[in-house]
Amino acid sequence: RLVVPRVLASTFVALLLNGLVCAIGLAGGYVFSVFLQGVNPGSFINGLTILTGLGELVLAEIKALLFGMVAGLVGCYRGLTVQGGPKGVGNAVNETVVYAFICLFVINVIMTAIGVRVLAR
Protein backbone atom coordinates (compact mmCIF):
# COMPACT_ATOMS: atom_id res chain seq x y z
CA ARG A 1 0.00 0.00 0.00
CA LEU A 2 2.91 2.36 0.60
CA VAL A 3 5.39 1.25 -2.03
CA VAL A 4 3.39 0.82 -5.24
CA PRO A 5 2.10 4.42 -5.56
CA ARG A 6 5.56 5.82 -4.88
CA VAL A 7 7.28 3.55 -7.37
CA LEU A 8 4.63 4.29 -10.00
CA ALA A 9 5.01 8.01 -9.34
CA SER A 10 8.81 7.93 -9.63
CA THR A 11 8.52 5.91 -12.83
CA PHE A 12 5.98 8.31 -14.31
CA VAL A 13 8.00 11.38 -13.35
CA ALA A 14 11.17 9.85 -14.83
CA LEU A 15 9.35 9.27 -18.12
CA LEU A 16 8.01 12.82 -18.18
CA LEU A 17 11.39 14.32 -17.32
CA ASN A 18 13.08 12.25 -20.02
CA GLY A 19 10.60 13.48 -22.62
CA LEU A 20 11.11 17.06 -21.48
CA VAL A 21 14.90 16.75 -21.55
CA CYS A 22 14.81 15.23 -25.05
CA ALA A 23 12.57 18.03 -26.33
CA ILE A 24 14.68 20.78 -24.74
CA GLY A 25 17.87 19.16 -26.05
CA LEU A 26 16.53 19.03 -29.59
CA ALA A 27 15.27 22.61 -29.42
CA GLY A 28 18.56 23.82 -27.95
CA GLY A 29 20.56 21.98 -30.59
CA TYR A 30 18.40 23.51 -33.30
CA VAL A 31 18.77 27.05 -31.94
CA PHE A 32 22.53 26.66 -31.50
CA SER A 33 23.09 25.13 -34.93
CA VAL A 34 20.73 27.27 -36.99
CA PHE A 35 20.96 30.67 -35.30
CA LEU A 36 24.48 30.69 -33.86
CA GLN A 37 26.39 28.57 -36.37
CA GLY A 38 24.37 29.40 -39.47
CA VAL A 39 23.46 25.84 -40.40
CA ASN A 40 20.58 25.46 -42.84
CA PRO A 41 17.47 24.20 -40.97
CA GLY A 42 16.97 21.44 -43.55
CA SER A 43 20.55 20.31 -43.09
CA PHE A 44 20.08 20.20 -39.34
CA ILE A 45 16.97 18.02 -39.64
CA ASN A 46 18.66 15.80 -42.23
CA GLY A 47 21.73 15.35 -40.04
CA LEU A 48 19.57 14.68 -37.02
CA THR A 49 17.64 11.93 -38.76
CA ILE A 50 20.89 10.32 -39.90
CA LEU A 51 22.31 10.22 -36.36
CA THR A 52 19.18 9.38 -34.39
CA GLY A 53 15.89 7.67 -34.99
CA LEU A 54 12.84 6.28 -33.30
CA GLY A 55 14.88 3.41 -31.85
CA GLU A 56 17.08 5.74 -29.83
CA LEU A 57 14.05 7.58 -28.50
CA VAL A 58 12.37 4.32 -27.49
CA LEU A 59 15.58 3.14 -25.81
CA ALA A 60 15.80 6.43 -23.89
CA GLU A 61 12.21 6.03 -22.69
CA ILE A 62 12.82 2.42 -21.63
CA LYS A 63 15.91 3.50 -19.70
CA ALA A 64 13.95 6.31 -18.03
CA LEU A 65 11.21 3.86 -17.09
CA LEU A 66 13.71 1.45 -15.53
CA PHE A 67 15.66 4.25 -13.81
CA GLY A 68 12.51 5.67 -12.21
CA MET A 69 11.30 2.26 -11.13
CA VAL A 70 14.61 1.17 -9.61
CA ALA A 71 15.24 4.51 -7.89
CA GLY A 72 11.74 4.37 -6.40
CA LEU A 73 12.17 0.76 -5.28
CA VAL A 74 15.54 1.41 -3.65
CA GLY A 75 14.26 4.54 -1.93
CA CYS A 76 11.16 2.77 -0.63
CA TYR A 77 13.10 -0.25 0.57
CA ARG A 78 15.68 1.77 2.48
CA GLY A 79 13.04 4.19 3.77
CA LEU A 80 10.77 1.49 5.13
CA THR A 81 13.55 -0.52 6.78
CA VAL A 82 15.32 2.35 8.54
CA GLN A 83 16.18 1.95 12.22
CA GLY A 84 18.10 3.94 14.77
CA GLY A 85 16.35 7.29 14.91
CA PRO A 86 17.65 10.41 13.17
CA LYS A 87 21.13 8.96 12.72
CA GLY A 88 19.61 5.87 11.08
CA VAL A 89 17.63 8.09 8.71
CA GLY A 90 20.81 9.90 7.67
CA ASN A 91 22.60 6.61 7.07
CA ALA A 92 19.63 5.25 5.13
CA VAL A 93 19.62 8.32 2.88
CA ASN A 94 23.32 7.92 2.15
CA GLU A 95 22.90 4.20 1.48
CA THR A 96 19.93 4.89 -0.79
CA VAL A 97 21.96 7.29 -2.91
CA VAL A 98 24.85 4.84 -3.20
CA TYR A 99 22.67 1.80 -3.93
CA ALA A 100 20.55 3.69 -6.45
CA PHE A 101 23.65 5.01 -8.22
CA ILE A 102 25.14 1.53 -8.48
CA CYS A 103 21.87 0.01 -9.71
CA LEU A 104 21.33 2.77 -12.27
CA PHE A 105 24.90 2.45 -13.52
CA VAL A 106 24.48 -1.31 -14.03
CA ILE A 107 21.12 -0.84 -15.76
CA ASN A 108 22.61 1.83 -18.00
CA VAL A 109 25.50 -0.42 -19.05
CA ILE A 110 23.18 -3.35 -19.77
CA MET A 111 20.58 -1.29 -21.65
CA THR A 112 23.25 0.51 -23.67
CA ALA A 113 24.79 -2.82 -24.68
CA ILE A 114 21.38 -4.14 -25.69
CA GLY A 115 20.61 -0.92 -27.55
CA VAL A 116 23.88 -1.03 -29.46
CA ARG A 117 23.13 -4.61 -30.55
CA VAL A 118 19.51 -3.98 -31.47
CA LEU A 119 19.97 -0.57 -33.10
CA ALA A 120 23.16 -1.41 -35.02
CA ARG A 121 22.98 -0.06 -38.54
Secondary structure in CASP SS format (residue, H / E / C, confidence):
PFRMAT SS
TARGET T0000
AUTHOR 0000-0000-0000
METHOD secondary structure of the structure
MODEL  1
R C 1.00
L C 1.00
V H 1.00
V H 1.00
P H 1.00
R H 1.00
V H 1.00
L H 1.00
A H 1.00
S H 1.00
T H 1.00
F H 1.00
V H 1.00
A H 1.00
L H 1.00
L H 1.00
L H 1.00
N H 1.00
G H 1.00
L H 1.00
V H 1.00
C H 1.00
A H 1.00
I H 1.00
G H 1.00
L H 1.00
A H 1.00
G H 1.00
G H 1.00
Y H 1.00
V H 1.00
F H 1.00
S H 1.00
V H 1.00
F H 1.00
L H 1.00
Q C 1.00
G C 1.00
V C 1.00
N C 1.00
P H 1.00
G H 1.00
S H 1.00
F H 1.00
I H 1.00
N H 1.00
G H 1.00
L H 1.00
T H 1.00
I H 1.00
L H 1.00
T C 1.00
G C 1.00
L H 1.00
G H 1.00
E H 1.00
L H 1.00
V H 1.00
L H 1.00
A H 1.00
E H 1.00
I H 1.00
K H 1.00
A H 1.00
L H 1.00
L H 1.00
F H 1.00
G H 1.00
M H 1.00
V H 1.00
A H 1.00
G H 1.00
L H 1.00
V H 1.00
G H 1.00
C H 1.00
Y H 1.00
R H 1.00
G H 1.00
L H 1.00
T C 1.00
V C 1.00
Q C 1.00
G C 1.00
G H 1.00
P H 1.00
K H 1.00
G H 1.00
V H 1.00
G H 1.00
N H 1.00
A H 1.00
V H 1.00
N H 1.00
E H 1.00
T H 1.00
V H 1.00
V H 1.00
Y H 1.00
A H 1.00
F H 1.00
I H 1.00
C H 1.00
L H 1.00
F H 1.00
V H 1.00
I H 1.00
N H 1.00
V H 1.00
I H 1.00
M H 1.00
T H 1.00
A H 1.00
I H 1.00
G H 1.00
V H 1.00
R H 1.00
V H 1.00
L C 1.00
A C 1.00
R C 1.00
END
